[in-house]
Each structure stands twice: as C-alpha cells, then as structure tokens.
Amino acid sequence: MRANRSLIRFGVLFVIVTVAAALFAVNSAPAAGVLGDAAKGAAPYKTYCMSCHGEKGDGAGPAAAALNPKPRNFTDKAFMATLTDDYIVKVITEGGQAVGKSPLMVAWKAVLKPEEIKDVAAYVRSLAK
C-alpha cells in the first residue's frame, strides 16, 4: 500500500513537472515568423542604424555623441533577453515613441518593407550573442 502511494505521488509530480515544462517552452518561444534573416538584415542595419547604434551595435555610432538619450546598446545580452521579438519589430517599424521611448528613434516603416524590418530585427537580436 505504501509503495502504491509513493508511485502515485511520483506519477502526479512527474505530470505536473512535464506540463509546467511544456507551458514554459511554449510561452518562451518566439512567435513563428516574427524574425527574418539576420544575414539579410546586416546591410539595411549598416545603412540606416549604424550611424546611431554603431557598427557593433554598442550604441556608439558617430551620431550617438549628439543624442540624448543615447542609442540602445544591442550587445547587452542581459537587457536584450528582456525584449520580445515583437517589441524589437515594433520599435523599428513605428519608432521609439510608439513604445514610450525616445522620439529620436525614428519609424522605418516608410523606408523598409515588413520583411526587411524583420531581417533587421533578427540582425539586431544577433548582436547580443
């Protein structure tokens, strides 16, 4: 009888841990199709983003000295891990003001196509690795 209770408790605990792990995996995975191809995003990043965010993405581009607040440092792994892919895409698409950040971060939706924005977002994400 005691062995059966232990087996039942183990089974219940196993199910709870398995379900919790599955839920965590689903909730932490990026939405399908949110990010594009980082390799394709490198060229538009260099054209449109590098002057402020820097070649390495460290926020130290040539124009950064004149900006307040300073551009975001994309190489900060801990900070970048707190951002969702959707958030990065939204900032690039609609600008900083759309997410309560600096209006100096302009919206690129009039310049870049949605797929190009996803590619840039993927490239930005890759700078933290």
C-alpha positions in Angstrom: 0.0 0.0 0.0 2.8 2.4 0.9 4.6 1.6 -2.3 1.4 2.4 -4.3 1.1 5.8 -2.6 4.7 6.7 -3.4 4.2 5.6 -7.0 1.1 7.7 -7.3 2.8 10.7 -5.8 5.7 10.3 -8.2 3.3 10.0 -11.1 1.4 13.1 -10.1 4.7 15.0 -9.6 6.0 13.8 -13.0 2.9 15.0 -14.8 3.0 18.4 -13.1 6.6 19.0 -13.9 6.1 17.8 -17.5 3.1 20.1 -18.0 4.9 23.0 -16.4 8.0 22.5 -18.7 5.7 22.3 -21.8 4.0 25.5 -20.9 7.3 27.3 -20.2 8.6 26.1 -23.6 5.5 27.4 -25.4 5.4 30.7 -23.7 9.2 31.4 -24.1 9.4 30.5 -27.7 9.3 33.5 -30.2 6.2 33.8 -32.3 6.6 32.0 -35.6 7.7 34.2 -38.4 8.5 37.2 -36.2 12.1 37.5 -37.1 13.7 37.3 -40.5 17.2 36.5 -41.8 19.9 38.2 -39.8 22.4 38.0 -42.7 19.9 39.9 -44.9 19.4 42.4 -42.1 23.1 43.4 -41.9 23.0 45.7 -45.0 20.0 47.8 -44.0 21.3 47.9 -40.5 24.6 49.4 -41.7 22.7 51.8 -44.0 20.0 53.1 -41.5 21.0 52.1 -38.0 24.8 52.1 -37.7 25.2 55.9 -37.5 23.5 55.9 -34.1 23.7 52.4 -32.8 27.3 51.7 -34.0 28.9 49.1 -36.2 28.9 46.6 -33.4 25.5 47.6 -32.1 27.0 49.1 -28.9 25.2 52.4 -29.1 28.4 54.2 -30.0 27.8 55.3 -33.6 29.2 58.6 -34.9 25.8 60.3 -34.4 25.4 59.0 -30.8 27.5 61.8 -29.3 24.9 64.3 -30.2 21.9 62.3 -29.0 20.2 62.4 -25.6 19.2 59.8 -24.6 22.0 57.7 -26.1 21.1 54.9 -28.5 20.4 51.4 -27.2 23.3 49.1 -26.7 22.3 45.9 -28.6 25.3 44.0 -27.3 24.0 44.0 -23.7 22.9 40.4 -23.6 21.0 40.7 -20.3 18.9 43.6 -21.5 18.3 42.2 -24.9 17.0 39.0 -23.3 14.2 41.0 -21.7 12.9 42.2 -25.1 10.5 40.2 -27.1 11.0 39.9 -30.9 7.6 41.6 -31.4 8.9 44.6 -29.4 12.0 44.9 -31.5 10.0 44.8 -34.7 7.6 47.4 -33.3 10.3 49.8 -32.4 11.9 49.5 -35.8 8.6 49.8 -37.6 6.9 52.5 -35.5 9.8 54.3 -33.8 10.7 54.8 -30.2 7.8 57.0 -29.3 5.4 54.1 -30.2 6.7 52.2 -27.1 7.3 55.1 -24.8 10.9 55.6 -25.7 12.8 58.4 -27.4 11.2 60.1 -30.4 14.7 60.4 -31.8 14.4 56.7 -32.8 12.5 57.2 -36.0 9.9 54.8 -37.5 11.3 52.9 -40.5 8.0 51.6 -41.9 8.0 54.2 -44.7 11.5 53.1 -45.8 11.8 49.4 -45.1 9.4 46.7 -46.2 7.9 44.4 -43.4 10.3 41.6 -44.3 13.3 43.9 -44.3 12.3 45.1 -40.8 12.1 41.5 -39.6 15.6 40.9 -41.1 17.0 44.0 -39.3 15.3 42.8 -36.1 17.0 39.4 -36.5 20.3 41.2 -37.1 19.8 43.4 -34.0 19.0 40.3 -32.0 22.2 38.6 -33.3 24.4 41.4 -31.9 23.7 40.2 -28.3 25.1 36.7 -28.9 
